[in-house]
Amino acid sequence: MEHTSAGMWRRINARYNLIGSECQNCKRSYFPPRIVCKECGRNTVMKEKRFSGNGTVYSYSRIYVPPDAFKDDAPYTVGVVKLEEGPMVEGHIIENGKKIEVGTEVRTVFRKMRVEGEEGLVHYHFKFEPI
């Protein structure tokens, strides 16, 4: 298996900064970023947009039997969060002692997802935590 470099992961703007795009015609926001608006099609004029990271839980599920990469984290919660700016984003939801339910207000945080192989390359990604 070929290992990824840490530098490559750091250069993925959307992964570490919750950056998407916004159509300058209709003001619809997207995450991950798109180059063509679903509404405007050919008339698309997209601009990079940094999201606040605040939103509400739209849907969630508790995982008891995870894939091998997350077996040490089980049980854990994943969900769909509707950001204040409109897009829906999937991610892990950190349970910090607060009950998770539909409508729970959350904010984006960046946390370790997993450690890769013997070399210990750490992969980070955004997660959500209740406010």
Secondary structure, 3 states (H helix, E strand, C coil): CCCCCHHHHHCCHHHHHCEEEEECCCCCEECCCCCCCCCCHHHCCEEEEECCCEEEEEEEEEECCCCHHHHHHCCEEEEEEEECCCCEEEEEECCCCCCCCCCCEEEEEEEEEEEECCCCEEEEEEEEEEC
